[in-house]
Amino acid sequence: MTTAASAPTRAEVLYLFRSLLRIAREFSDYNIREYTKRRTIDAFRQNRDLGDPLTISSAFADGKSQLQVARRQAAVYSLYAPKVKSIMEIEHH
């Protein structure tokens, strides 16, 4: 566990990244799933060159907060999952 004064370790950041991508896969709606994946990747790319430990800690805390929001949203969306798949998910034979 990191404190506000120390930056998270590489392993903690990678775990957060993987957790966000894993949560994205739980959305049954294609558009929401893809948006969540894209937003996660974009945010981590944007923050990869941060150098200040305080800024890194702040970005990490924001990421953990986003993970909690995504978990709640995935739970809600699972209750109201669409009956029909998106056109992007229909298999073509």
ABEGO torsion letter per residue (X at the ends): XBBAABBBBAAAAAAAAAAAAAAAAABABAAAAAAAAAAAAAAAAAAAABABAAAAAAAAAAAAAAAAAAAAAAAAAAAABBABBBAAABBBX
